[in-house]
């Protein structure tokens, strides 16, 4: 199996189009067509990670965080990023990063946190915008059903809990082919009028290639008229963070103790206790202070994330309990998520969970 075949499985749950614009995801080091001997799953890629990959005969590292985040201007080993990249290249080890593509997945980082905490009735906290597109095309009446169904099969027309969603309008299309044309209907050089159906469907950005291919393969015309536009609607199945409910409400101190134990963290920074029950919980793996207002607006009793600054805790404003459990701690189960997913998809070689601790923060 080649690198690109392994990573294509990951992109089923975390398409690279889901990643934030600032991020650096995908294959960062190595070749897509390299044969894979084994896969090492890690949260971070450090020199000890490369050593572990060599020891375990893994030439593909799937890393949550990207080792190359911004452009490298030189490669002389002067810092840990350059040393990791050099060592990976020298040992022909590929590095693939998934980061915010998995953050924005409904099956991703926050979903894993929800599962660990036992939350129910979960949904995306901040649905992502500009992830939906709209296709409009024009088809002869007798071909409309076949074309529409081909678009559905390619992934178009899914809205929330519904599929096969479309809108159609009857009308007349006109066209005249030149001397080089080969019209399916009418004659070249003669203006033709055809009763047509205008079909409109929405789809996820990740499916655009498949949908346009299906359209062109199933449309009867030599030249297919269509329009694709990006729409600003938020998409409830893709986005940052999640919100859900505990199986039973807890006192704040009991909730924090439960959180500390379940997330294996040595300490929790939190805002002032409000002396109320915690039932509705919002969370976001990694640095999540930007989502505090969204958690409040969603009616969360508590918001769990990491990397809150001093002034972030003032944003609680006596309406929500903010809990900073640590960056590594909030994302620690992500590599288990990736291992579990790939193990179900691939059985002919090792998918190995890294045993190395990559958390740079220690507690006294």
C-alpha positions in Angstrom: 0.0 0.0 0.0 1.3 3.5 -0.9 1.3 6.6 1.3 -1.4 8.2 -0.7 -3.7 5.2 -0.2 -3.3 5.3 3.6 -3.9 9.1 3.8 -6.9 8.9 1.5 -8.6 6.8 4.2 -7.9 9.6 6.8 -9.4 12.1 4.4 -12.7 10.3 4.5 -13.2 11.6 8.0 -11.0 14.7 7.8 -10.8 16.1 4.2 -8.0 18.6 3.9 -10.5 21.1 2.7 -11.8 21.2 6.3 -8.6 22.7 7.6 -8.3 26.3 8.6 -6.6 28.7 6.2 -3.7 29.4 8.6 -2.9 25.7 9.0 -0.4 23.4 7.2 -1.9 19.9 6.6 -1.4 17.0 4.3 1.9 15.3 3.3 4.7 17.5 4.6 7.7 15.3 4.1 8.1 12.3 1.7 6.5 11.0 -1.5 2.9 10.0 -2.0 3.8 7.0 -4.1 6.2 5.5 -1.5 5.4 1.9 -0.4 4.4 1.8 3.3 6.1 -0.6 5.7 4.2 0.6 8.8 2.4 3.6 10.2 3.2 5.4 13.5 0.4 7.6 14.9 1.5 10.5 17.1 0.3 13.8 18.4 3.6 15.6 17.6 6.6 14.7 15.5 9.8 15.2 17.4 13.3 13.6 17.0 12.2 10.9 19.4 9.3 10.2 17.2 11.5 9.6 14.2 13.7 7.3 16.3 10.6 5.4 17.3 9.5 5.1 13.7 12.9 3.7 12.7 12.8 1.2 15.6 9.4 0.0 14.7 10.0 -0.1 10.9 7.4 2.6 10.2 8.1 4.8 7.2 4.9 6.8 7.5 4.2 9.1 10.5 0.6 10.4 10.9 1.0 13.4 13.2 -1.9 15.5 14.5 0.2 18.7 14.8 2.3 19.7 11.7 6.0 19.8 12.3 6.3 22.4 9.5 3.8 25.2 10.3 5.3 28.1 8.4 7.8 28.3 5.6 11.3 26.9 6.2 14.0 29.2 4.8 16.9 26.8 5.5 17.6 23.3 6.5 20.8 23.1 8.6 19.6 21.6 11.8 19.7 24.8 13.9 16.4 24.1 15.6 14.1 21.1 16.4 11.9 21.6 13.4 14.8 21.5 10.9 16.4 18.5 12.7 13.2 16.5 12.5 12.7 17.2 8.8 16.4 16.3 8.0 16.2 13.1 10.0 12.9 12.1 8.4 14.4 12.7 4.9 17.6 10.9 5.6 15.6 7.8 6.8 13.0 8.0 4.0 10.2 8.6 6.5 7.1 10.4 5.3 5.2 12.8 7.6 1.5 13.6 7.2 -0.3 16.1 9.4 -4.0 16.3 9.9 -4.5 19.0 12.5 -7.5 21.4 12.0 -8.9 19.1 9.3 -9.6 16.7 12.1 -10.6 19.5 14.5 -13.4 20.4 12.1 -14.6 16.9 11.6 -17.8 15.7 13.3 -15.9 12.5 14.0 -12.7 14.3 15.1 -11.0 15.7 18.1 -13.9 17.2 19.9 -16.1 14.1 19.2 -13.4 12.0 20.9 -13.4 14.3 23.9 -17.2 14.0 24.1 -17.0 10.2 24.0 -14.4 10.1 26.8 -16.6 12.4 28.9 -19.7 10.4 28.1 -21.6 13.4 26.6 -24.9 12.7 24.8 -27.0 14.7 22.2 -23.8 16.2 20.8 -23.6 18.7 17.9 -21.0 21.1 16.4 -20.4 24.2 18.5 -19.2 26.5 15.7 -20.4 25.3 12.3 -18.0 26.1 9.5 -18.8 28.6 6.7 -17.8 28.5 3.1 -17.7 24.7 3.0 -20.9 24.4 1.0 -21.4 25.0 -2.7 -24.3 25.1 -5.1 -24.5 23.5 -8.5 -27.1 24.6 -11.1 -27.3 22.8 -14.4 -29.8 22.5 -17.3 -30.9 19.1 -18.7 -33.4 17.9 -21.3 -36.6 16.7 -19.6 -36.2 13.1 -20.5 -32.6 13.0 -19.0 -33.4 14.9 -15.8 -34.0 12.0 -13.5 -30.8 10.1 -14.5 -28.7 13.2 -14.2 -30.2 14.2 -10.8 -29.7 10.7 -9.4 -26.1 10.6 -10.6 -25.4 13.8 -8.7 -27.0 12.3 -5.6 -24.8 9.2 -5.9 -21.7 11.4 -6.2 -22.5 13.2 -2.9 -24.7 16.1 -3.8 -28.1 17.0 -2.2 -27.2 16.1 1.5 -28.6 18.7 4.0 -28.4 17.7 7.7 -30.4 14.5 8.2 -31.8 14.6 4.7 -30.4 13.4 1.4 -31.6 13.5 -2.3 -32.4 17.2 -1.8 -32.7 19.3 -5.0 -34.9 21.9 -6.6 -36.1 21.9 -10.3 -37.7 24.4 -12.6 -39.0 23.8 -16.1 -38.0 26.1 -18.9 -36.7 26.4 -22.4 -33.0 26.3 -23.4 -31.7 27.6 -26.8 -28.4 26.8 -28.5 -26.9 26.8 -32.0 -23.8 24.7 -32.7 -21.1 25.9 -35.2 -19.5 23.8 -37.9 -17.3 22.0 -35.4 -20.1 21.0 -33.1 -21.8 17.6 -32.8 -25.1 18.3 -31.1 -27.1 15.5 -29.4 -30.3 17.4 -30.2 -30.9 19.6 -33.2 -28.6 20.3 -36.1 -25.4 22.2 -36.4 -25.8 25.8 -37.6 -29.6 25.8 -36.7 -31.0 27.5 -33.7 -32.6 24.9 -31.5 -35.1 25.2 -28.6 -35.3 22.4 -26.1 -37.6 22.0 -23.1 -35.3 21.6 -20.2 -35.2 21.2 -16.4 -33.0 23.5 -14.3 -31.6 21.3 -11.5 -30.1 22.9 -8.4 -28.3 20.9 -5.6 -26.0 21.8 -2.8 -22.9 19.8 -1.8 -19.8 19.8 0.3 -16.6 21.3 -1.1 -14.8 18.0 -0.7 -17.2 16.3 -3.2 -16.9 18.9 -6.0 -14.6 16.8 -8.2 -16.8 13.7 -8.0 -19.9 15.7 -8.6 -18.7 17.5 -11.7 -17.3 14.2 -13.1 -20.8 12.6 -12.6 -22.5 15.6 -14.2 -20.3 15.5 -17.3 -20.5 11.7 -17.7 -24.3 11.6 -17.4 -25.4 14.7 -19.1 -26.4 14.1 -22.7 -25.1 17.4 -24.2 -21.7 17.7 -25.9 -21.2 21.0 -24.0 -22.6 20.9 -20.5 -23.9 24.3 -19.1 -23.6 24.6 -15.4 -22.7 27.0 -12.6 -21.0 26.4 -9.3 -21.0 29.0 -6.5 -19.8 29.0 -2.9 -22.6 29.7 -0.4 -22.1 31.3 3.0 -24.5 29.0 4.9 -22.9 27.4 7.9 -22.7 23.6 7.7 -23.8 21.9 10.9 -21.8 18.7 10.3 -18.4 20.5 10.0 -16.9 22.9 12.4 -15.0 23.6 15.6 -15.8 22.3 19.0 -18.9 20.4 20.2 -21.6 20.7 22.8 -23.5 18.0 24.6 -25.0 16.9 27.8 -23.8 14.9 30.8 -25.7 11.7 31.5 -26.7 13.4 34.8 -26.0 16.9 36.1 -23.1 17.4 38.5 -22.1 19.9 41.2 -19.3 22.1 39.9 -16.6 20.7 42.2 -17.7 17.1 41.4 -17.7 18.0 37.7 -14.1 19.4 37.9 -12.9 16.3 39.8 -14.6 14.1 37.2 -13.0 16.2 34.4 -9.5 16.0 36.1 -9.7 12.2 36.5 -11.2 11.4 33.1 -8.9 13.7 31.1 -5.8 12.5 33.0 -4.7 16.0 33.9 -2.7 17.0 36.9 -4.4 20.4 37.4 -7.3 22.4 36.0 -7.4 26.2 35.8 -11.0 27.4 36.0 -13.1 30.5 36.4 -15.1 31.4 39.5 -17.6 28.7 40.7 -21.2 29.8 40.1 -22.8 27.4 42.6 -25.0 25.7 40.0 -25.3 22.3 38.4 -23.3 21.4 35.3 -25.3 19.6 32.7 -24.7 21.2 29.3 -21.0 21.1 28.3 -19.2 22.7 25.4 -15.6 21.7 24.6 -12.9 22.2 22.0 -9.5 20.5 21.8 -6.4 22.7 21.8 -6.4 26.5 22.0 -10.1 27.3 22.3 -10.5 30.7 23.9 -12.0 32.1 20.6 -15.0 29.8 21.3 -15.9 31.1 24.7 -18.6 33.4 23.4 -20.0 30.6 21.2 -20.2 28.4 24.2 -22.1 31.0 26.2 -24.5 31.7 23.4 -25.2 28.0 23.1 -26.3 27.9 26.7 -23.4 25.8 28.0 -22.9 25.5 31.8 -19.2 24.8 31.3 -16.7 25.1 28.5 -13.6 22.9 28.4 -10.6 23.8 26.3 -7.0 25.0 26.8 -4.5 27.8 26.6 -6.8 30.4 28.2 -5.0 33.7 29.0 -5.5 35.7 32.2 -8.1 38.0 30.6 -10.0 35.1 29.0 -11.3 34.0 32.4 -13.1 37.4 32.8 -15.2 36.4 29.8 -17.0 33.9 32.0 -19.0 36.9 33.3 -20.7 34.8 36.0 -22.6 32.9 33.3 -20.4 29.9 32.5 -17.6 27.8 34.1 -14.4 27.9 32.1 -12.0 25.0 32.5 -8.5 25.0 31.0 -7.3 21.4 31.2 -4.1 21.9 29.2 -3.4 21.7 25.4 -1.8 18.2 25.4 -4.4 16.9 27.8 -7.3 18.1 25.6 -5.9 16.4 22.5 -4.3 13.3 24.0 -6.9 10.8 22.9 -6.7 12.0 19.3 -4.0 9.5 18.3 -6.2 6.7 19.7 -9.0 8.0 17.4 -6.7 7.8 14.4 -5.4 4.4 15.3 -8.9 3.0 15.8 -10.1 4.4 12.5 -7.2 3.2 10.4 -7.1 -0.2 12.0 -10.6 -0.8 10.8 -9.7 0.3 7.3 -6.3 -1.4 6.9 -5.3 -4.9 8.2 -2.3 -5.9 6.1 0.3 -4.0 8.1 0.9 -2.4 11.4 -0.9 0.8 12.6 1.1 1.6 15.7 0.2 4.1 18.5 3.3 6.1 19.5 4.5 5.4 23.1 6.5 8.6 23.4 5.3 11.5 25.6 5.5 14.7 23.5 3.9 17.0 26.0 6.4 19.9 26.5 4.7 21.0 29.8 5.4 19.5 33.2 3.8 20.1 36.6 5.5 20.2 40.0 
